[in-house]
Amino acid sequence: MYDSSAATALPAADTATMGTQQEQVRMLVGRYPDLSETELARLIDLYRGFSALDTALILSDDALAPRLDRFTTEHRSRVRPPFRQFAGLLFYTVATLGMLAWAISVA
């Protein structure tokens, strides 16, 4: 038979000690720039998934704000949103303005 207990990716103790993504980013930013390549890659990966609120909460911490600012400045090309997100926003804006112009011209 299949033993599902051996199929877990991480032991339960490891997942409990990792904390939330925000806690992990706080810890890594607090140690920036003294990070290994693996930790830096993890920080970049976590930061890409952050919402504006998560970023604002970290920036509100006076001890972490200068380090986060330095991190985003030094790694701007790796942490900024991809162009396709801006292209999607631009498409919806142009489509909305086009529909609004059509509605005004018909009315």
C-alpha positions in Angstrom: 0.0 0.0 0.0 0.9 3.7 -0.4 2.4 5.4 2.7 1.3 9.0 2.6 3.3 10.0 5.7 6.6 9.6 3.7 5.3 11.9 0.9 5.4 15.2 2.7 7.7 17.7 1.2 8.8 19.3 4.5 8.7 18.0 8.0 6.1 19.7 10.2 8.8 21.2 12.4 10.4 23.0 9.5 7.2 24.6 8.2 6.5 25.9 11.7 9.9 27.6 12.1 9.8 29.2 8.6 7.1 31.7 9.6 5.0 33.8 7.2 6.3 35.3 4.1 6.3 38.8 5.7 8.3 37.5 8.7 10.8 35.9 6.4 11.2 39.1 4.4 11.6 41.1 7.6 14.3 38.8 8.8 16.2 38.8 5.4 15.8 42.6 4.9 17.1 43.1 8.5 20.3 41.3 7.6 20.7 42.8 4.1 23.3 43.2 2.5 25.0 40.4 4.5 23.1 37.6 2.8 24.3 34.6 0.9 23.4 34.1 -2.7 20.6 31.6 -1.7 19.1 34.0 0.8 19.3 36.9 -1.7 17.5 34.8 -4.3 14.8 33.8 -1.6 14.4 37.5 -0.7 13.9 38.5 -4.3 11.4 35.7 -4.9 9.4 36.6 -1.8 9.5 40.3 -2.6 8.1 39.8 -6.0 4.9 38.3 -4.5 4.4 41.1 -2.0 1.4 43.3 -2.2 1.7 47.1 -1.8 0.3 46.7 1.7 3.0 44.3 2.7 5.7 46.6 1.3 4.2 49.6 3.1 4.1 47.7 6.4 7.8 46.9 6.1 8.6 50.5 5.1 6.8 51.8 8.2 9.5 50.1 10.3 12.2 52.7 10.8 14.9 50.1 11.2 14.0 48.2 8.0 13.1 51.0 5.7 16.6 52.1 4.7 17.7 48.5 4.1 14.6 47.8 2.0 15.2 51.0 0.0 18.8 49.9 -0.6 17.7 46.4 -1.6 15.1 47.7 -4.1 17.6 50.2 -5.5 20.4 47.7 -6.0 18.1 45.0 -7.4 15.5 47.1 -9.2 15.6 45.1 -12.5 14.9 41.8 -10.6 12.1 43.0 -8.3 10.0 45.3 -10.5 6.8 44.0 -12.0 7.2 42.6 -15.5 6.1 44.7 -18.5 3.1 42.4 -19.3 1.4 43.6 -16.1 1.6 47.2 -17.3 0.6 46.2 -20.8 -2.6 44.5 -19.4 -3.4 47.7 -17.4 -2.8 49.8 -20.5 -5.1 47.6 -22.6 -8.0 47.8 -20.2 -7.6 51.6 -19.9 -7.7 52.1 -23.6 -10.6 49.7 -24.0 -12.5 51.5 -21.2 -11.9 54.9 -22.8 -12.9 53.5 -26.2 -16.2 52.2 -24.8 -16.8 55.5 -23.0 -16.2 57.5 -26.2 -18.5 55.2 -28.2 -21.2 55.6 -25.5 -21.0 59.3 -25.6 -21.1 59.4 -29.5 -24.1 57.2 -29.6 -26.0 59.1 -26.9 
